[in-house]
Amino acid sequence: MNPTKVQGVVRSRREPGIVCHEVFYDSGTTLARHAHETSLIAWAMDGAYREQTGSSAFQCGPRSVVFHPALEEHAIFFGDASRCFAIEIDAEEVRGRYDARVPRSLLHLESGPLAAVLANLYAEFRNPDACSSLAIQGLALQLLAGLSRTDVPEVDRGRPSWLERVEDIIRDGFRARLSLEELASEVGQSPERVSAVFRRVYHRSIAEEQRRLRIEFACERLRDREASLAAIALDAGFSDQPHFSRAFKQVTGTTPARYRLVTYGACEEP
């Protein structure tokens, strides 16, 4: 076990589209419900912790691997002092630079071949040489390929053909008011079945997915320094600015104004 009492990130390394962190948390630490702007792969090296994601909860022991899609909310409780290796994946840059696919749904694996890939990646991270940059990029792509292969059967197992239509409707109309009854009518299924199948496949509700897409849209709109938070709230589909601010903070852990200030250097609104 790492003897240090430093909480959080101990050391980091950045490659194009990939950021690696070694992190440490003492026993009893709780990370409240939060989300990451990028996709995240976490490998438990020492200790154990429990994750809560939507309505799902699972235990992570040594060598377990967890993949979180970008902006997926989760909370963590560290029952033991835990050391983890975390990899942030910028899906857009990885797709453009490496032509690699990033999984779309939560994955939780207990050890196995991907843990061995992560062990090699961690060794390159901790003991770098002239070839480590290339090695880290190659191993990260190998890791994504393995996760994507794992993702396909998990998502497609029992996946009805109409679910793709539901995805399209949500993706195209996330800024509008969507009702479960209308979605179900569009695909000829009962609202209960649409809701249950969507949650089983994606580990989140349709409302959570709509909110995630709205916040993702708002994050990009905040780049425009001339746009007020009230205007962005309405443009993203929220009823008003306070509702937008509450949802934004729940997903990202910060306020829209603070996000704009830190990310784009704009003046924070009062």
ChimeraX commands (.cxc) that place a marker at each C-alpha (Angstrom):
marker #1 position 0.00,0.00,0.00 radius 0.5
marker #1 position 1.22,3.47,-0.77 radius 0.5
marker #1 position 2.15,4.92,2.64 radius 0.5
marker #1 position 1.48,8.51,1.62 radius 0.5
marker #1 position -1.48,10.30,3.15 radius 0.5
marker #1 position -1.87,12.60,0.15 radius 0.5
marker #1 position -5.50,12.48,-0.98 radius 0.5
marker #1 position -6.39,12.46,-4.67 radius 0.5
marker #1 position -3.93,12.68,-7.55 radius 0.5
marker #1 position -0.37,11.68,-6.65 radius 0.5
marker #1 position 1.17,11.98,-10.13 radius 0.5
marker #1 position -0.03,12.46,-13.73 radius 0.5
marker #1 position 1.15,12.12,-17.32 radius 0.5
marker #1 position -0.48,13.52,-20.46 radius 0.5
marker #1 position -0.46,12.08,-23.97 radius 0.5
marker #1 position -2.60,13.24,-26.94 radius 0.5
marker #1 position -6.19,12.47,-25.98 radius 0.5
marker #1 position -5.06,10.47,-22.93 radius 0.5
marker #1 position -4.28,11.62,-19.38 radius 0.5
marker #1 position -3.04,9.11,-16.79 radius 0.5
marker #1 position -3.26,9.62,-13.02 radius 0.5
marker #1 position -2.18,7.66,-9.99 radius 0.5
marker #1 position -4.63,8.45,-7.19 radius 0.5
marker #1 position -4.80,7.62,-3.49 radius 0.5
marker #1 position -7.65,7.90,-0.99 radius 0.5
marker #1 position -7.59,7.03,2.70 radius 0.5
marker #1 position -10.13,4.66,4.26 radius 0.5
marker #1 position -13.49,6.23,5.01 radius 0.5
marker #1 position -13.18,8.85,2.24 radius 0.5
marker #1 position -16.38,9.59,0.32 radius 0.5
marker #1 position -16.52,11.26,-3.10 radius 0.5
marker #1 position -20.00,12.73,-3.41 radius 0.5
marker #1 position -22.06,12.30,-6.57 radius 0.5
marker #1 position -20.09,13.80,-9.46 radius 0.5
marker #1 position -19.22,13.32,-13.14 radius 0.5
marker #1 position -16.18,13.70,-15.39 radius 0.5
marker #1 position -16.11,15.67,-18.64 radius 0.5
marker #1 position -14.14,12.89,-20.33 radius 0.5
marker #1 position -14.55,9.12,-20.35 radius 0.5
marker #1 position -12.73,7.49,-17.44 radius 0.5
marker #1 position -11.06,4.11,-16.94 radius 0.5
marker #1 position -10.22,3.22,-13.34 radius 0.5
marker #1 position -8.08,0.27,-12.24 radius 0.5
marker #1 position -8.01,-0.61,-8.55 radius 0.5
marker #1 position -4.45,-1.52,-7.55 radius 0.5
marker #1 position -4.78,-1.70,-3.75 radius 0.5
marker #1 position -7.71,-1.58,-1.36 radius 0.5
marker #1 position -11.42,-1.74,-2.08 radius 0.5
marker #1 position -14.20,0.75,-2.66 radius 0.5
marker #1 position -17.88,0.88,-3.52 radius 0.5
marker #1 position -19.41,2.80,-6.43 radius 0.5
marker #1 position -22.98,4.03,-6.85 radius 0.5
marker #1 position -24.05,4.90,-10.40 radius 0.5
marker #1 position -27.68,5.76,-10.97 radius 0.5
marker #1 position -29.61,2.86,-9.48 radius 0.5
marker #1 position -26.64,0.46,-9.73 radius 0.5
marker #1 position -24.08,-0.21,-7.00 radius 0.5
marker #1 position -21.05,-2.47,-7.13 radius 0.5
marker #1 position -17.91,-3.30,-5.17 radius 0.5
marker #1 position -14.43,-2.81,-6.67 radius 0.5
marker #1 position -11.61,-4.95,-5.32 radius 0.5
marker #1 position -7.94,-5.15,-6.33 radius 0.5
marker #1 position -7.41,-5.41,-10.13 radius 0.5
marker #1 position -11.05,-4.63,-10.97 radius 0.5
marker #1 position -11.59,-2.34,-13.97 radius 0.5
marker #1 position -14.38,0.24,-14.33 radius 0.5
marker #1 position -15.21,2.32,-17.40 radius 0.5
marker #1 position -17.41,5.42,-17.03 radius 0.5
marker #1 position -18.72,7.30,-20.11 radius 0.5
marker #1 position -18.26,11.07,-20.07 radius 0.5
marker #1 position -20.65,12.98,-17.79 radius 0.5
marker #1 position -21.97,9.83,-16.12 radius 0.5
marker #1 position -22.77,10.58,-12.49 radius 0.5
marker #1 position -21.35,8.34,-9.77 radius 0.5
marker #1 position -20.37,8.41,-6.11 radius 0.5
marker #1 position -17.58,6.45,-4.41 radius 0.5
marker #1 position -16.98,5.27,-0.85 radius 0.5
marker #1 position -13.51,4.00,0.04 radius 0.5
marker #1 position -13.87,1.36,2.73 radius 0.5
marker #1 position -10.12,0.69,2.63 radius 0.5
marker #1 position -7.22,2.98,1.84 radius 0.5
marker #1 position -7.10,2.62,-1.93 radius 0.5
marker #1 position -4.61,3.30,-4.71 radius 0.5
marker #1 position -5.97,3.44,-8.26 radius 0.5
marker #1 position -4.69,4.07,-11.76 radius 0.5
marker #1 position -7.10,6.33,-13.66 radius 0.5
marker #1 position -7.06,7.16,-17.37 radius 0.5
marker #1 position -9.05,10.04,-18.84 radius 0.5
marker #1 position -10.00,9.53,-22.48 radius 0.5
marker #1 position -11.00,12.45,-24.70 radius 0.5
marker #1 position -13.36,10.57,-27.03 radius 0.5
marker #1 position -13.31,13.19,-29.79 radius 0.5
marker #1 position -9.51,13.52,-29.90 radius 0.5
marker #1 position -8.96,9.78,-29.65 radius 0.5
marker #1 position -11.41,9.18,-32.49 radius 0.5
marker #1 position -9.83,11.85,-34.69 radius 0.5
marker #1 position -6.19,11.06,-33.91 radius 0.5
marker #1 position -6.26,7.28,-33.53 radius 0.5
marker #1 position -9.56,6.31,-35.20 radius 0.5
marker #1 position -10.47,4.48,-31.97 radius 0.5
marker #1 position -13.93,3.86,-30.51 radius 0.5
marker #1 position -14.79,4.68,-26.92 radius 0.5
marker #1 position -17.54,2.54,-25.30 radius 0.5
marker #1 position -20.85,4.26,-24.60 radius 0.5
marker #1 position -21.98,2.44,-21.46 radius 0.5
marker #1 position -20.76,1.68,-17.95 radius 0.5
marker #1 position -18.50,-1.39,-17.72 radius 0.5
marker #1 position -17.30,-3.18,-14.59 radius 0.5
marker #1 position -14.85,-6.07,-14.97 radius 0.5
marker #1 position -13.26,-8.17,-12.27 radius 0.5
marker #1 position -9.58,-8.53,-13.21 radius 0.5
marker #1 position -8.96,-10.52,-16.44 radius 0.5
marker #1 position -6.90,-9.65,-19.56 radius 0.5
marker #1 position -7.59,-5.91,-19.41 radius 0.5
marker #1 position -6.08,-5.73,-15.93 radius 0.5
marker #1 position -2.86,-7.13,-17.42 radius 0.5
marker #1 position -2.89,-4.39,-20.10 radius 0.5
marker #1 position -3.38,-1.80,-17.38 radius 0.5
marker #1 position -0.50,-3.26,-15.38 radius 0.5
marker #1 position 1.79,-2.81,-18.39 radius 0.5
marker #1 position 0.45,0.70,-18.98 radius 0.5
marker #1 position 1.06,1.61,-15.35 radius 0.5
marker #1 position 4.64,0.30,-15.57 radius 0.5
marker #1 position 5.30,2.61,-18.54 radius 0.5
marker #1 position 3.68,5.47,-16.62 radius 0.5
marker #1 position 5.84,4.95,-13.53 radius 0.5
marker #1 position 9.13,4.09,-15.27 radius 0.5
marker #1 position 9.25,6.21,-18.42 radius 0.5
marker #1 position 11.98,6.10,-21.03 radius 0.5
marker #1 position 12.38,7.37,-24.60 radius 0.5
marker #1 position 9.78,4.86,-25.86 radius 0.5
marker #1 position 7.20,5.26,-23.11 radius 0.5
marker #1 position 5.07,7.84,-24.92 radius 0.5
marker #1 position 4.51,5.52,-27.87 radius 0.5
marker #1 position 4.03,2.55,-25.54 radius 0.5
marker #1 position 1.39,4.35,-23.46 radius 0.5
marker #1 position -0.56,5.38,-26.54 radius 0.5
marker #1 position -0.43,1.84,-27.96 radius 0.5
marker #1 position -1.48,0.22,-24.69 radius 0.5
marker #1 position -4.31,2.73,-24.22 radius 0.5
marker #1 position -5.63,1.85,-27.69 radius 0.5
marker #1 position -5.33,-1.86,-26.86 radius 0.5
marker #1 position -7.29,-1.17,-23.70 radius 0.5
marker #1 position -10.03,0.68,-25.60 radius 0.5
marker #1 position -10.26,-2.15,-28.13 radius 0.5
marker #1 position -10.70,-4.67,-25.33 radius 0.5
marker #1 position -13.33,-2.55,-23.60 radius 0.5
marker #1 position -15.21,-2.05,-26.88 radius 0.5
marker #1 position -15.29,-5.81,-27.48 radius 0.5
marker #1 position -16.64,-6.24,-23.96 radius 0.5
marker #1 position -19.18,-3.47,-24.50 radius 0.5
marker #1 position -20.74,-4.98,-27.63 radius 0.5
marker #1 position -22.12,-8.23,-26.21 radius 0.5
marker #1 position -23.14,-6.52,-22.95 radius 0.5
marker #1 position -25.11,-3.84,-24.79 radius 0.5
marker #1 position -26.42,-6.06,-27.58 radius 0.5
marker #1 position -27.42,-9.01,-25.40 radius 0.5
marker #1 position -31.20,-8.99,-25.61 radius 0.5
marker #1 position -31.10,-5.54,-27.20 radius 0.5
marker #1 position -34.27,-5.03,-29.24 radius 0.5
marker #1 position -34.07,-3.37,-32.64 radius 0.5
marker #1 position -36.39,-0.54,-31.59 radius 0.5
marker #1 position -33.92,0.73,-28.99 radius 0.5
marker #1 position -31.81,2.37,-31.70 radius 0.5
marker #1 position -34.84,4.43,-32.71 radius 0.5
marker #1 position -35.29,5.53,-29.08 radius 0.5
marker #1 position -31.63,6.61,-29.00 radius 0.5
marker #1 position -32.09,8.65,-32.19 radius 0.5
marker #1 position -35.18,10.42,-30.86 radius 0.5
marker #1 position -33.44,11.37,-27.62 radius 0.5
marker #1 position -30.27,12.48,-29.39 radius 0.5
marker #1 position -32.20,14.62,-31.90 radius 0.5
marker #1 position -34.71,16.03,-29.44 radius 0.5
marker #1 position -32.90,16.28,-26.10 radius 0.5
marker #1 position -33.53,20.04,-25.91 radius 0.5
marker #1 position -37.30,19.57,-26.27 radius 0.5
marker #1 position -39.73,18.20,-23.71 radius 0.5
marker #1 position -39.76,14.41,-24.19 radius 0.5
marker #1 position -42.33,12.13,-22.64 radius 0.5
marker #1 position -41.93,8.42,-22.05 radius 0.5
marker #1 position -45.39,7.83,-23.49 radius 0.5
marker #1 position -44.47,9.55,-26.78 radius 0.5
marker #1 position -41.20,7.61,-27.04 radius 0.5
marker #1 position -43.02,4.35,-26.42 radius 0.5
marker #1 position -45.67,5.21,-29.00 radius 0.5
marker #1 position -42.99,5.95,-31.61 radius 0.5
marker #1 position -41.50,2.46,-31.27 radius 0.5
marker #1 position -44.71,0.55,-30.57 radius 0.5
marker #1 position -43.78,-0.56,-27.04 radius 0.5
marker #1 position -45.16,0.06,-23.58 radius 0.5
marker #1 position -43.64,2.93,-21.56 radius 0.5
marker #1 position -42.64,0.45,-18.84 radius 0.5
marker #1 position -40.72,-1.74,-21.30 radius 0.5
marker #1 position -38.96,1.20,-22.96 radius 0.5
marker #1 position -37.88,2.57,-19.58 radius 0.5
marker #1 position -36.71,-0.81,-18.25 radius 0.5
marker #1 position -34.77,-1.83,-21.36 radius 0.5
marker #1 position -33.08,1.55,-21.71 radius 0.5
marker #1 position -31.93,1.44,-18.06 radius 0.5
marker #1 position -30.73,-2.17,-18.38 radius 0.5
marker #1 position -28.66,-1.42,-21.47 radius 0.5
marker #1 position -27.24,1.99,-20.51 radius 0.5
marker #1 position -27.31,1.83,-16.68 radius 0.5
marker #1 position -29.15,5.16,-16.51 radius 0.5
marker #1 position -32.67,6.40,-17.06 radius 0.5
marker #1 position -33.94,8.19,-20.15 radius 0.5
marker #1 position -34.25,11.39,-18.11 radius 0.5
marker #1 position -30.62,11.08,-16.97 radius 0.5
marker #1 position -29.50,10.61,-20.58 radius 0.5
marker #1 position -31.48,13.66,-21.71 radius 0.5
marker #1 position -29.96,15.73,-18.92 radius 0.5
marker #1 position -26.47,14.49,-19.78 radius 0.5
marker #1 position -26.93,15.55,-23.42 radius 0.5
marker #1 position -28.28,18.97,-22.34 radius 0.5
marker #1 position -25.28,19.61,-20.09 radius 0.5
marker #1 position -22.89,18.45,-22.81 radius 0.5
marker #1 position -24.56,20.94,-25.19 radius 0.5
marker #1 position -24.40,23.69,-22.57 radius 0.5
marker #1 position -20.68,23.08,-21.92 radius 0.5
marker #1 position -20.00,23.87,-25.56 radius 0.5
marker #1 position -22.34,26.90,-25.60 radius 0.5
marker #1 position -20.51,28.37,-22.60 radius 0.5
marker #1 position -17.59,28.94,-24.96 radius 0.5
marker #1 position -19.54,31.94,-26.31 radius 0.5
marker #1 position -18.68,34.70,-23.84 radius 0.5
marker #1 position -21.48,36.91,-25.15 radius 0.5
marker #1 position -24.20,34.38,-24.34 radius 0.5
marker #1 position -25.84,34.86,-20.96 radius 0.5
marker #1 position -26.41,31.91,-18.67 radius 0.5
marker #1 position -30.17,32.52,-18.93 radius 0.5
marker #1 position -30.01,32.28,-22.74 radius 0.5
marker #1 position -27.87,29.14,-22.63 radius 0.5
marker #1 position -30.29,27.58,-20.13 radius 0.5
marker #1 position -33.24,28.11,-22.45 radius 0.5
marker #1 position -31.26,27.04,-25.51 radius 0.5
marker #1 position -30.28,23.78,-23.81 radius 0.5
marker #1 position -33.90,23.04,-22.95 radius 0.5
marker #1 position -34.07,24.03,-19.28 radius 0.5
marker #1 position -37.06,25.97,-17.98 radius 0.5
marker #1 position -34.95,28.68,-16.34 radius 0.5
marker #1 position -31.43,29.56,-15.20 radius 0.5
marker #1 position -31.75,28.25,-11.60 radius 0.5
marker #1 position -32.93,24.85,-12.90 radius 0.5
marker #1 position -30.02,24.83,-15.36 radius 0.5
marker #1 position -27.49,25.77,-12.68 radius 0.5
marker #1 position -28.70,23.05,-10.30 radius 0.5
marker #1 position -28.58,20.37,-12.99 radius 0.5
marker #1 position -25.19,21.56,-14.25 radius 0.5
marker #1 position -23.64,21.43,-10.79 radius 0.5
marker #1 position -25.16,18.03,-10.10 radius 0.5
marker #1 position -23.53,16.59,-13.23 radius 0.5
marker #1 position -20.20,18.44,-13.30 radius 0.5
marker #1 position -19.67,19.38,-9.66 radius 0.5
marker #1 position -19.38,23.09,-10.43 radius 0.5
marker #1 position -21.59,26.00,-11.55 radius 0.5
marker #1 position -21.93,27.08,-15.19 radius 0.5
marker #1 position -20.31,30.43,-14.41 radius 0.5
marker #1 position -17.37,28.80,-12.68 radius 0.5
marker #1 position -17.01,26.26,-15.50 radius 0.5
marker #1 position -16.92,29.09,-18.06 radius 0.5
marker #1 position -14.36,31.01,-16.01 radius 0.5
marker #1 position -12.03,28.05,-15.51 radius 0.5
marker #1 position -12.42,26.47,-18.96 radius 0.5
marker #1 position -12.67,29.48,-21.25 radius 0.5
marker #1 position -11.34,32.33,-19.12 radius 0.5
marker #1 position -14.51,34.37,-19.36 radius 0.5
marker #1 position -15.70,36.76,-16.71 radius 0.5
marker #1 position -17.87,35.08,-14.12 radius 0.5
marker #1 position -21.43,36.31,-14.02 radius 0.5
marker #1 position -22.77,37.60,-10.73 radius 0.5
marker link #1:1,2 radius 0.2
marker link #1:2,3 radius 0.2
marker link #1:3,4 radius 0.2
marker link #1:4,5 radius 0.2
marker link #1:5,6 radius 0.2
marker link #1:6,7 radius 0.2
marker link #1:7,8 radius 0.2
marker link #1:8,9 radius 0.2
marker link #1:9,10 radius 0.2
marker link #1:10,11 radius 0.2
marker link #1:11,12 radius 0.2
marker link #1:12,13 radius 0.2
marker link #1:13,14 radius 0.2
marker link #1:14,15 radius 0.2
marker link #1:15,16 radius 0.2
marker link #1:16,17 radius 0.2
marker link #1:17,18 radius 0.2
marker link #1:18,19 radius 0.2
marker link #1:19,20 radius 0.2
marker link #1:20,21 radius 0.2
marker link #1:21,22 radius 0.2
marker link #1:22,23 radius 0.2
marker link #1:23,24 radius 0.2
marker link #1:24,25 radius 0.2
marker link #1:25,26 radius 0.2
marker link #1:26,27 radius 0.2
marker link #1:27,28 radius 0.2
marker link #1:28,29 radius 0.2
marker link #1:29,30 radius 0.2
marker link #1:30,31 radius 0.2
marker link #1:31,32 radius 0.2
marker link #1:32,33 radius 0.2
marker link #1:33,34 radius 0.2
marker link #1:34,35 radius 0.2
marker link #1:35,36 radius 0.2
marker link #1:36,37 radius 0.2
marker link #1:37,38 radius 0.2
marker link #1:38,39 radius 0.2
marker link #1:39,40 radius 0.2
marker link #1:40,41 radius 0.2
marker link #1:41,42 radius 0.2
marker link #1:42,43 radius 0.2
marker link #1:43,44 radius 0.2
marker link #1:44,45 radius 0.2
marker link #1:45,46 radius 0.2
marker link #1:46,47 radius 0.2
marker link #1:47,48 radius 0.2
marker link #1:48,49 radius 0.2
marker link #1:49,50 radius 0.2
marker link #1:50,51 radius 0.2
marker link #1:51,52 radius 0.2
marker link #1:52,53 radius 0.2
marker link #1:53,54 radius 0.2
marker link #1:54,55 radius 0.2
marker link #1:55,56 radius 0.2
marker link #1:56,57 radius 0.2
marker link #1:57,58 radius 0.2
marker link #1:58,59 radius 0.2
marker link #1:59,60 radius 0.2
marker link #1:60,61 radius 0.2
marker link #1:61,62 radius 0.2
marker link #1:62,63 radius 0.2
marker link #1:63,64 radius 0.2
marker link #1:64,65 radius 0.2
marker link #1:65,66 radius 0.2
marker link #1:66,67 radius 0.2
marker link #1:67,68 radius 0.2
marker link #1:68,69 radius 0.2
marker link #1:69,70 radius 0.2
marker link #1:70,71 radius 0.2
marker link #1:71,72 radius 0.2
marker link #1:72,73 radius 0.2
marker link #1:73,74 radius 0.2
marker link #1:74,75 radius 0.2
marker link #1:75,76 radius 0.2
marker link #1:76,77 radius 0.2
marker link #1:77,78 radius 0.2
marker link #1:78,79 radius 0.2
marker link #1:79,80 radius 0.2
marker link #1:80,81 radius 0.2
marker link #1:81,82 radius 0.2
marker link #1:82,83 radius 0.2
marker link #1:83,84 radius 0.2
marker link #1:84,85 radius 0.2
marker link #1:85,86 radius 0.2
marker link #1:86,87 radius 0.2
marker link #1:87,88 radius 0.2
marker link #1:88,89 radius 0.2
marker link #1:89,90 radius 0.2
marker link #1:90,91 radius 0.2
marker link #1:91,92 radius 0.2
marker link #1:92,93 radius 0.2
marker link #1:93,94 radius 0.2
marker link #1:94,95 radius 0.2
marker link #1:95,96 radius 0.2
marker link #1:96,97 radius 0.2
marker link #1:97,98 radius 0.2
marker link #1:98,99 radius 0.2
marker link #1:99,100 radius 0.2
marker link #1:100,101 radius 0.2
marker link #1:101,102 radius 0.2
marker link #1:102,103 radius 0.2
marker link #1:103,104 radius 0.2
marker link #1:104,105 radius 0.2
marker link #1:105,106 radius 0.2
marker link #1:106,107 radius 0.2
marker link #1:107,108 radius 0.2
marker link #1:108,109 radius 0.2
marker link #1:109,110 radius 0.2
marker link #1:110,111 radius 0.2
marker link #1:111,112 radius 0.2
marker link #1:112,113 radius 0.2
marker link #1:113,114 radius 0.2
marker link #1:114,115 radius 0.2
marker link #1:115,116 radius 0.2
marker link #1:116,117 radius 0.2
marker link #1:117,118 radius 0.2
marker link #1:118,119 radius 0.2
marker link #1:119,120 radius 0.2
marker link #1:120,121 radius 0.2
marker link #1:121,122 radius 0.2
marker link #1:122,123 radius 0.2
marker link #1:123,124 radius 0.2
marker link #1:124,125 radius 0.2
marker link #1:125,126 radius 0.2
marker link #1:126,127 radius 0.2
marker link #1:127,128 radius 0.2
marker link #1:128,129 radius 0.2
marker link #1:129,130 radius 0.2
marker link #1:130,131 radius 0.2
marker link #1:131,132 radius 0.2
marker link #1:132,133 radius 0.2
marker link #1:133,134 radius 0.2
marker link #1:134,135 radius 0.2
marker link #1:135,136 radius 0.2
marker link #1:136,137 radius 0.2
marker link #1:137,138 radius 0.2
marker link #1:138,139 radius 0.2
marker link #1:139,140 radius 0.2
marker link #1:140,141 radius 0.2
marker link #1:141,142 radius 0.2
marker link #1:142,143 radius 0.2
marker link #1:143,144 radius 0.2
marker link #1:144,145 radius 0.2
marker link #1:145,146 radius 0.2
marker link #1:146,147 radius 0.2
marker link #1:147,148 radius 0.2
marker link #1:148,149 radius 0.2
marker link #1:149,150 radius 0.2
marker link #1:150,151 radius 0.2
marker link #1:151,152 radius 0.2
marker link #1:152,153 radius 0.2
marker link #1:153,154 radius 0.2
marker link #1:154,155 radius 0.2
marker link #1:155,156 radius 0.2
marker link #1:156,157 radius 0.2
marker link #1:157,158 radius 0.2
marker link #1:158,159 radius 0.2
marker link #1:159,160 radius 0.2
marker link #1:160,161 radius 0.2
marker link #1:161,162 radius 0.2
marker link #1:162,163 radius 0.2
marker link #1:163,164 radius 0.2
marker link #1:164,165 radius 0.2
marker link #1:165,166 radius 0.2
marker link #1:166,167 radius 0.2
marker link #1:167,168 radius 0.2
marker link #1:168,169 radius 0.2
marker link #1:169,170 radius 0.2
marker link #1:170,171 radius 0.2
marker link #1:171,172 radius 0.2
marker link #1:172,173 radius 0.2
marker link #1:173,174 radius 0.2
marker link #1:174,175 radius 0.2
marker link #1:175,176 radius 0.2
marker link #1:176,177 radius 0.2
marker link #1:177,178 radius 0.2
marker link #1:178,179 radius 0.2
marker link #1:179,180 radius 0.2
marker link #1:180,181 radius 0.2
marker link #1:181,182 radius 0.2
marker link #1:182,183 radius 0.2
marker link #1:183,184 radius 0.2
marker link #1:184,185 radius 0.2
marker link #1:185,186 radius 0.2
marker link #1:186,187 radius 0.2
marker link #1:187,188 radius 0.2
marker link #1:188,189 radius 0.2
marker link #1:189,190 radius 0.2
marker link #1:190,191 radius 0.2
marker link #1:191,192 radius 0.2
marker link #1:192,193 radius 0.2
marker link #1:193,194 radius 0.2
marker link #1:194,195 radius 0.2
marker link #1:195,196 radius 0.2
marker link #1:196,197 radius 0.2
marker link #1:197,198 radius 0.2
marker link #1:198,199 radius 0.2
marker link #1:199,200 radius 0.2
marker link #1:200,201 radius 0.2
marker link #1:201,202 radius 0.2
marker link #1:202,203 radius 0.2
marker link #1:203,204 radius 0.2
marker link #1:204,205 radius 0.2
marker link #1:205,206 radius 0.2
marker link #1:206,207 radius 0.2
marker link #1:207,208 radius 0.2
marker link #1:208,209 radius 0.2
marker link #1:209,210 radius 0.2
marker link #1:210,211 radius 0.2
marker link #1:211,212 radius 0.2
marker link #1:212,213 radius 0.2
marker link #1:213,214 radius 0.2
marker link #1:214,215 radius 0.2
marker link #1:215,216 radius 0.2
marker link #1:216,217 radius 0.2
marker link #1:217,218 radius 0.2
marker link #1:218,219 radius 0.2
marker link #1:219,220 radius 0.2
marker link #1:220,221 radius 0.2
marker link #1:221,222 radius 0.2
marker link #1:222,223 radius 0.2
marker link #1:223,224 radius 0.2
marker link #1:224,225 radius 0.2
marker link #1:225,226 radius 0.2
marker link #1:226,227 radius 0.2
marker link #1:227,228 radius 0.2
marker link #1:228,229 radius 0.2
marker link #1:229,230 radius 0.2
marker link #1:230,231 radius 0.2
marker link #1:231,232 radius 0.2
marker link #1:232,233 radius 0.2
marker link #1:233,234 radius 0.2
marker link #1:234,235 radius 0.2
marker link #1:235,236 radius 0.2
marker link #1:236,237 radius 0.2
marker link #1:237,238 radius 0.2
marker link #1:238,239 radius 0.2
marker link #1:239,240 radius 0.2
marker link #1:240,241 radius 0.2
marker link #1:241,242 radius 0.2
marker link #1:242,243 radius 0.2
marker link #1:243,244 radius 0.2
marker link #1:244,245 radius 0.2
marker link #1:245,246 radius 0.2
marker link #1:246,247 radius 0.2
marker link #1:247,248 radius 0.2
marker link #1:248,249 radius 0.2
marker link #1:249,250 radius 0.2
marker link #1:250,251 radius 0.2
marker link #1:251,252 radius 0.2
marker link #1:252,253 radius 0.2
marker link #1:253,254 radius 0.2
marker link #1:254,255 radius 0.2
marker link #1:255,256 radius 0.2
marker link #1:256,257 radius 0.2
marker link #1:257,258 radius 0.2
marker link #1:258,259 radius 0.2
marker link #1:259,260 radius 0.2
marker link #1:260,261 radius 0.2
marker link #1:261,262 radius 0.2
marker link #1:262,263 radius 0.2
marker link #1:263,264 radius 0.2
marker link #1:264,265 radius 0.2
marker link #1:265,266 radius 0.2
marker link #1:266,267 radius 0.2
marker link #1:267,268 radius 0.2
marker link #1:268,269 radius 0.2
marker link #1:269,270 radius 0.2
view
